Amino acid sequence: MIGPPREVTAALRCPMCYVGFTRIGGSLRCAAGHAFDIARQGYVNLLGSSSGDTAAMVADRAAFLAAGHYAPLASLVAEWAAGCADGLVVDAGAGTGYYLGAVLRARPSHGLALDVSAVALRRAARVDPRVGAVVWDVWRPWPVAEHAAAVVVNVFAPRNGAEFHRVLRPDGTLIVVTPADDHLAELSGLLAVDPRKAERLASTLASFELVRSESLRYPMALVEDDVRRVLGMGPTAFHARPVTPAAGTVTASFQVSAYRPA
């Protein structure tokens, strides 16, 4: 069946009135009569609009990830998630669903992919039949029931600490991935770096307790198409890049952290 599986639909709430949904034909309807159609690609747009990643950005990201350059990161996130409590996994800022797919292959759960880009969610909806994909701005209060999630995953995406805390169960786990200072260091002249990211992360997650943190760093051998794609798949894509660096070795460097609600 195309669209969110029953287990994911049960966790969703109407963004208009916060009432639960019932699936009727090709749409989700709440008791108050609000209805949201399920797109033929399988996602549901509860936001009423779509922005974020463009089709070109999504294509670059899908091709770069398919080449396996971030596979060690996906494996580490999946390994950590596999050891968490059973239950729904919410990927906040899921993009194409690459990391959510890896997590679900490691644990018997259903997954909810939240992202503002409908283009990206067309792919996320197909990564696993247990995934429900919903267009939503994760900066806003989520259309998800309180304490509905056993795990929340956040990889290179906006961090809404209040919603992380509200949606997670008391025994739940938040897994956050941020780029380290030397991530893609060889391309630093073309990528924006936030010098205050550690400070911002600590402030955003003040209602959580850090239980585990690990650095992951390795070299990536990139051909010219890989370099073009890694520049094109993120915010840098919105700015002109007159020169694309040649192929070579580029550093992948991440900080992976796990938190529990305080």
C-alpha positions as CSV (number, residue, x, y, z in Angstrom):
1,M,0.0,0.0,0.0
2,I,1.3,3.4,-1.0
3,G,1.6,5.9,1.9
4,P,2.4,5.8,5.6
5,P,2.0,2.4,7.2
6,R,-0.6,2.0,9.9
7,E,2.1,2.2,12.7
8,V,3.3,5.5,11.4
9,T,-0.1,7.0,10.8
10,A,-1.0,6.2,14.4
11,A,1.8,8.5,15.6
12,L,0.8,11.4,13.3
13,R,-1.4,14.3,14.4
14,C,-3.4,16.8,12.3
15,P,-1.4,20.0,12.1
16,M,-4.7,22.0,12.1
17,C,-6.2,20.6,15.3
18,Y,-3.7,18.0,16.7
19,V,-6.3,15.2,16.4
20,G,-5.2,11.7,15.2
21,F,-5.7,10.5,11.6
22,T,-7.6,7.7,10.0
23,R,-6.6,6.6,6.5
24,I,-9.6,6.8,4.1
25,G,-8.7,5.8,0.6
26,G,-5.9,7.9,-0.6
27,S,-5.9,10.5,2.1
28,L,-5.4,11.0,5.8
29,R,-8.4,12.4,7.6
30,C,-8.9,13.6,11.2
31,A,-12.1,13.6,13.2
32,A,-12.5,17.3,12.6
33,G,-12.7,16.8,8.9
34,H,-9.2,18.0,7.8
35,A,-7.9,15.9,5.0
36,F,-4.5,15.5,3.4
37,D,-3.9,13.5,0.2
38,I,-1.3,10.9,-0.1
39,A,0.9,11.7,-3.2
40,R,1.3,9.0,-5.8
41,Q,5.0,8.8,-4.8
42,G,3.9,7.8,-1.2
43,Y,4.6,10.9,0.9
44,V,2.0,13.1,2.6
45,N,2.3,16.9,2.6
46,L,1.0,18.2,6.0
47,L,2.7,21.5,5.5
48,G,0.7,22.6,2.4
49,S,3.9,23.7,0.6
50,S,7.4,22.5,-0.1
51,S,10.8,24.1,-0.1
52,G,14.3,23.1,0.9
53,D,16.3,20.9,-1.4
54,T,15.8,21.3,-5.1
55,A,15.6,18.4,-7.6
56,A,19.2,19.0,-8.6
57,M,20.4,19.0,-5.0
58,V,18.5,15.8,-4.3
59,A,19.9,14.1,-7.4
60,D,23.5,15.1,-6.3
61,R,22.9,13.8,-2.8
62,A,21.4,10.5,-3.9
63,A,24.3,9.9,-6.3
64,F,27.0,10.8,-3.8
65,L,25.4,8.6,-1.1
66,A,24.9,5.8,-3.5
67,A,28.6,5.8,-4.1
68,G,29.1,4.8,-0.5
69,H,31.2,7.8,0.7
70,Y,29.1,8.2,3.9
71,A,28.4,4.5,4.4
72,P,30.7,4.3,7.5
73,L,28.6,7.0,9.1
74,A,25.3,5.3,8.2
75,S,26.6,2.1,9.7
76,L,27.6,3.8,12.9
77,V,24.2,5.5,13.3
78,A,22.4,2.2,12.6
79,E,24.6,0.4,15.1
80,W,23.8,2.8,17.8
81,A,20.1,2.9,17.0
82,A,20.0,-0.9,17.0
83,G,20.8,-0.9,20.7
84,C,18.0,1.5,21.6
85,A,14.5,0.7,22.9
86,D,12.1,-0.8,20.5
87,G,9.6,1.6,18.8
88,L,9.1,4.2,16.2
89,V,12.2,6.0,14.7
90,V,11.7,9.6,13.6
91,D,14.3,11.1,11.3
92,A,14.1,14.8,11.6
93,G,15.4,16.4,8.4
94,A,15.5,13.0,6.7
95,G,16.2,14.1,3.1
96,T,16.3,11.1,0.9
97,G,16.0,8.7,3.8
98,Y,19.5,7.3,3.4
99,Y,20.2,7.2,7.2
100,L,16.7,6.2,8.2
101,G,16.9,3.2,5.7
102,A,20.2,2.1,7.3
103,V,18.6,2.3,10.8
104,L,15.6,0.3,9.9
105,R,17.7,-2.4,8.3
106,A,19.3,-2.8,11.8
107,R,16.2,-2.9,13.9
108,P,12.6,-4.2,13.7
109,S,10.9,-0.7,13.7
110,H,8.8,1.6,11.6
111,G,10.2,5.0,10.6
112,L,8.9,8.5,10.1
113,A,10.8,10.7,7.7
114,L,10.2,14.4,8.2
115,D,11.6,17.0,5.7
116,V,10.6,20.2,4.1
117,S,11.5,19.0,0.7
118,A,8.8,17.0,-1.2
119,V,11.4,16.2,-3.8
120,A,13.6,14.5,-1.3
121,L,10.7,12.6,0.4
122,R,9.8,11.0,-2.9
123,R,12.9,9.0,-2.4
124,A,12.6,8.6,1.3
125,A,9.1,7.1,0.9
126,R,10.7,4.2,-1.1
127,V,13.7,3.3,1.0
128,D,11.7,0.8,3.1
129,P,8.0,-0.3,3.2
130,R,8.1,0.5,7.0
131,V,8.7,4.3,6.3
132,G,6.1,7.0,6.3
133,A,7.3,10.2,4.7
134,V,5.8,13.6,5.7
135,V,6.5,17.0,4.3
136,W,7.0,19.2,7.4
137,D,9.2,22.1,8.6
138,V,11.1,20.6,11.6
139,W,11.6,24.1,13.0
140,R,7.9,24.2,13.7
141,P,5.9,22.1,16.2
142,W,5.8,18.6,14.7
143,P,2.5,16.8,13.7
144,V,3.6,13.9,15.9
145,A,2.1,12.6,19.1
146,E,3.8,13.3,22.4
147,H,6.2,10.5,23.4
148,A,5.6,8.7,20.2
149,A,9.2,7.9,19.3
150,A,11.8,5.5,20.8
151,V,14.5,7.1,18.7
152,V,15.0,10.4,17.0
153,V,17.8,10.7,14.4
154,N,19.1,14.1,13.3
155,V,21.9,14.1,10.7
156,F,23.2,17.4,9.4
157,A,19.7,18.8,9.9
158,P,18.0,21.6,11.9
159,R,17.8,20.8,15.6
160,N,14.5,21.5,17.3
161,G,15.3,20.6,20.9
162,A,11.9,21.3,22.2
163,E,10.3,18.9,19.7
164,F,13.0,16.3,20.2
165,H,12.1,16.3,23.9
166,R,8.3,16.3,23.4
167,V,8.2,13.5,20.9
168,L,10.7,11.2,22.5
169,R,9.6,8.7,25.1
170,P,11.2,9.0,28.6
171,D,13.3,6.0,27.7
172,G,14.0,7.2,24.2
173,T,17.3,8.2,22.6
174,L,18.3,11.1,20.4
175,I,21.1,10.5,18.0
176,V,22.7,13.7,16.5
177,V,25.4,13.9,13.8
178,T,27.3,17.1,13.2
179,P,30.2,17.8,10.9
180,A,33.6,18.1,12.7
181,D,35.8,21.1,12.2
182,D,37.9,19.3,9.6
183,H,35.0,17.8,7.6
184,L,35.7,18.3,3.9
185,A,38.6,20.5,5.0
186,E,40.1,20.2,1.5
187,L,37.1,22.1,0.2
188,S,37.0,24.6,3.0
189,G,37.3,27.6,0.6
190,L,34.0,26.6,-1.0
191,L,32.0,25.5,2.0
192,A,30.6,27.6,4.8
193,V,31.8,26.6,8.3
194,D,29.9,27.6,11.5
195,P,32.5,28.3,14.1
196,R,29.9,28.2,16.9
197,K,28.2,24.9,16.0
198,A,29.3,23.2,19.3
199,E,28.0,26.1,21.3
200,R,24.7,26.1,19.4
201,L,24.3,22.4,19.8
202,A,24.7,22.5,23.6
203,S,22.2,25.4,23.9
204,T,19.6,23.6,21.7
205,L,19.9,20.4,23.6
206,A,19.9,21.9,27.1
207,S,17.0,19.6,28.1
208,F,19.0,16.4,27.3
209,E,21.8,14.5,28.9
210,L,24.7,13.4,26.8
211,V,25.3,9.7,27.2
212,R,27.7,8.9,24.4
213,S,29.8,10.7,21.8
214,E,32.3,9.5,19.2
215,S,34.4,11.0,16.5
216,L,34.4,9.3,13.1
217,R,37.1,10.4,10.6
218,Y,38.3,8.8,7.4
219,P,39.6,9.8,3.9
220,M,37.4,9.7,0.9
221,A,38.8,9.2,-2.6
222,L,36.6,11.4,-4.7
223,V,36.5,11.7,-8.5
224,E,35.5,15.1,-10.0
225,D,31.8,14.1,-10.2
226,D,31.9,13.3,-6.5
227,V,33.4,16.7,-5.7
228,R,30.8,18.4,-7.8
229,R,28.0,16.5,-6.1
230,V,29.2,17.0,-2.5
231,L,29.2,20.7,-3.2
232,G,25.9,20.6,-5.0
233,M,23.9,18.6,-2.4
234,G,24.1,21.1,0.5
235,P,23.5,24.8,1.2
236,T,26.5,25.7,-0.9
237,A,24.4,24.8,-4.0
238,F,22.5,28.0,-3.6
239,H,25.6,30.0,-4.3
240,A,27.7,30.3,-7.5
241,R,30.7,28.1,-7.6
242,P,32.8,29.2,-10.6
243,V,35.6,26.6,-9.9
244,T,35.1,23.0,-8.9
245,P,38.2,21.4,-7.3
246,A,39.8,18.5,-9.0
247,A,39.5,14.9,-7.8
248,G,41.5,13.8,-4.8
249,T,41.4,12.7,-1.2
250,V,38.9,14.6,0.9
251,T,38.4,14.2,4.7
252,A,35.1,12.9,6.1
253,S,34.9,13.9,9.8
254,F,31.8,13.7,12.0
255,Q,30.8,13.9,15.6
256,V,28.1,11.4,16.5
257,S,26.4,11.9,19.9
258,A,23.6,10.1,21.8
259,Y,21.3,11.9,24.3
260,R,18.5,10.9,26.6
261,P,15.8,13.3,27.9
262,A,16.9,14.9,31.1
